Amino acid sequence: MWKDSSGIIQVGQSYRDRHKVPAPPVLMTLDTNTLPVRMHESQRRQEEWEARYRGGLTAWDRGAVSPALEHWLASGDLTPCRILAPACGHGHEVLVLARRGFSVTAVDISPSALKALDWALSEGGLSAEVLEADLLQWTPAQPFDAIYEQTALCALVPDTWVDYAARLHTWLKPGGRLYALFMQTGQPDGPPFHCDLDEMRRLFPDTDWIWPKTAPLEVPHPTGL
């Protein structure tokens, strides 16, 4: 059985000064040799995830909000702010956050998943910014106060994790918080890919992130592929 190991990681104040991570180049300055490759990879990722949603191959989807989010809301660790939900899928957490007064931006690469989320928001009389995008090519107009990271990291192939982690950092304001659930599958393949906690410490190092001193919250996951 899968489980999520969750925690709150805060952005270090001096990251941008030390690393100077640039925004992705605008289209006019892209190397024409790499542009087709990036477009092909993005199209491939979209086709893969769209097929999963259309085929109902979404065993990672609880069908309801994660207990970890409910815990953070009930404890007061997470209060209304401008928050990003990357790889939101059907957006169970997006609905809860919108209902609680958060300004939510939800991003996913699957049109079918976002169509279902749009319908659910409309039915509930709720609002959120819903965007179709490849997270490895997307840049927000401005950074967020918080990010709710639940299924994006474990869905991406590990070779892209360093890139994605750097993007998470630039998407947050200085002092912003990453509310992360690290999927614990114990399996070598994926998706979802196993997010070993020691590897997560290396991916989100103490030099750039402030990890909580408390032990991570473990949340059993009822399904598997």
C-alpha positions in Angstrom: 0.0 0.0 0.0 1.2 3.4 -0.8 1.6 6.2 1.7 2.4 9.9 1.6 5.0 11.4 3.9 4.2 15.1 4.2 5.8 18.2 5.6 6.0 22.0 5.2 9.3 23.3 3.7 9.9 27.0 3.7 11.9 29.0 1.2 15.2 30.3 2.3 15.4 34.1 2.0 18.7 34.2 0.1 18.2 31.6 -2.5 17.8 33.9 -5.5 20.8 36.0 -4.5 23.0 32.9 -4.4 21.6 31.1 -7.4 20.2 33.7 -9.8 18.0 31.1 -11.5 16.9 32.6 -14.8 13.4 32.4 -16.2 13.0 30.2 -19.2 13.9 32.1 -22.4 11.1 33.7 -24.4 10.2 32.0 -27.7 12.1 34.4 -30.0 15.4 33.6 -28.3 15.0 29.8 -28.1 17.6 27.7 -30.0 15.7 26.4 -33.0 17.5 23.1 -32.6 16.1 22.5 -29.1 12.6 23.9 -29.6 11.2 20.9 -31.5 12.6 18.6 -28.9 10.9 20.5 -26.0 7.7 20.6 -27.9 7.9 16.9 -28.7 8.5 16.1 -25.0 5.7 18.3 -23.9 3.3 16.7 -26.4 4.4 13.2 -25.4 3.7 14.0 -21.7 0.3 15.4 -22.5 -0.7 12.4 -24.6 0.5 10.1 -21.9 -1.5 11.7 -19.1 -4.5 12.4 -21.2 -4.7 8.7 -22.1 -4.5 7.9 -18.4 -7.4 10.2 -17.5 -9.5 9.1 -20.5 -8.9 5.5 -19.7 -9.7 5.8 -16.0 -6.1 4.8 -15.1 -5.9 7.1 -12.1 -5.2 4.9 -9.2 -3.4 7.7 -7.4 -6.6 9.6 -7.2 -8.3 9.1 -3.8 -11.6 10.5 -5.1 -11.5 13.0 -2.2 -9.3 15.5 -0.5 -6.0 14.3 1.1 -6.1 13.9 4.9 -2.8 15.9 4.9 -4.5 19.0 3.6 -7.3 18.6 6.0 -4.7 18.4 8.8 -2.8 21.5 7.7 -6.1 23.5 7.4 -7.4 22.3 10.8 -4.2 23.0 12.6 -3.9 26.5 11.2 -0.6 25.8 9.4 -2.2 26.7 6.1 -4.4 29.8 6.0 -6.0 31.7 3.1 -3.4 33.0 0.7 -2.4 32.9 -3.0 -1.6 29.2 -3.6 -0.5 27.0 -6.5 -1.7 23.4 -7.0 0.6 21.9 -9.7 -0.6 18.7 -11.4 -4.0 19.2 -9.8 -5.8 16.5 -11.7 -9.5 16.4 -10.8 -8.7 19.0 -8.2 -10.3 17.7 -5.0 -7.9 19.9 -3.0 -8.5 22.8 -5.3 -12.2 22.7 -4.5 -11.5 22.7 -0.7 -9.0 25.5 -0.9 -11.3 27.6 -3.0 -14.2 27.0 -0.6 -11.9 28.1 2.3 -11.2 31.5 0.6 -7.8 30.8 -1.0 -6.8 32.4 -4.3 -6.0 29.2 -6.1 -4.1 28.6 -9.4 -4.5 25.0 -10.6 -2.3 23.6 -13.3 -2.4 20.3 -15.2 -1.3 19.0 -18.5 -4.5 16.9 -19.1 -7.4 18.6 -20.8 -9.9 16.0 -19.5 -8.8 16.4 -15.9 -9.2 20.2 -16.1 -12.6 19.9 -17.8 -13.8 17.8 -14.8 -12.3 20.4 -12.4 -14.0 23.3 -14.3 -17.3 21.5 -14.0 -16.9 20.8 -10.3 -16.0 24.4 -9.6 -19.0 25.6 -11.5 -21.3 23.2 -9.8 -20.0 24.3 -6.4 -20.2 28.0 -7.2 -16.5 28.3 -6.7 -13.7 30.1 -8.6 -10.1 29.3 -9.3 -7.6 30.0 -12.0 -7.4 26.8 -14.0 -4.5 26.5 -16.5 -3.5 23.8 -19.0 0.3 23.7 -19.1 3.4 21.5 -19.0 5.0 22.3 -15.6 8.5 21.8 -17.0 7.8 24.7 -19.5 5.5 26.9 -17.5 6.3 30.1 -15.7 3.8 32.0 -13.6 3.4 35.8 -13.9 4.2 36.3 -10.3 5.4 34.0 -7.4 3.0 32.4 -4.9 2.7 32.5 -1.1 2.4 28.8 -1.0 2.4 25.7 -3.2 0.5 22.5 -2.5 2.7 19.7 -4.0 0.9 16.4 -3.9 1.2 14.5 -7.2 3.4 16.4 -9.5 6.9 15.3 -8.3 6.0 11.6 -8.1 4.5 11.8 -11.6 7.6 13.2 -13.2 10.5 11.0 -14.2 13.3 11.4 -11.7 15.6 12.8 -14.3 13.5 15.9 -14.3 13.3 16.4 -10.5 16.2 18.8 -10.2 14.7 21.1 -12.8 11.2 20.8 -11.2 12.6 21.5 -7.7 14.3 24.6 -9.0 11.1 25.8 -10.6 9.2 25.2 -7.3 11.6 27.5 -5.6 11.3 30.3 -8.2 7.5 30.0 -8.1 7.5 30.9 -4.4 7.9 34.3 -2.8 10.9 34.5 -0.4 9.7 32.9 2.9 6.9 31.1 1.0 5.9 27.6 2.0 5.9 24.3 0.1 3.2 21.9 1.5 4.6 18.7 0.1 3.4 15.1 0.1 6.2 12.7 -0.9 4.8 9.5 -2.3 6.2 6.3 -0.7 5.7 3.4 -3.0 8.7 1.3 -2.2 8.9 0.4 -5.9 11.6 1.1 -8.4 9.4 2.1 -11.3 6.5 4.5 -11.8 4.6 6.7 -12.1 4.0 7.3 -9.4 7.7 7.2 -8.5 9.0 6.5 -5.0 10.2 9.7 -3.3 12.8 8.5 -0.9 13.0 10.9 2.0 16.8 11.0 2.1 16.7 11.9 -1.6 14.1 14.6 -0.9 16.5 16.1 1.6 19.1 16.3 -1.1 16.7 17.6 -3.7 15.5 20.3 -1.3 18.7 21.1 0.6 18.9 22.9 3.9 21.0 25.6 2.2 17.9 26.6 0.1 14.9 25.4 2.2 14.0 25.4 5.8 12.7 22.0 6.8 10.4 21.5 9.8 11.9 20.1 12.9 8.9 17.8 13.6 8.6 14.3 12.1 6.7 14.1 8.8 3.1 13.2 8.9 2.4 9.8 7.3 -0.9 9.4 5.4 -1.8 5.9 4.1 -2.9 5.8 0.5 -5.8 3.3 -0.2 -5.0 2.5 -3.8 -2.2 1.3 -6.1 -1.5 0.7 -9.8 
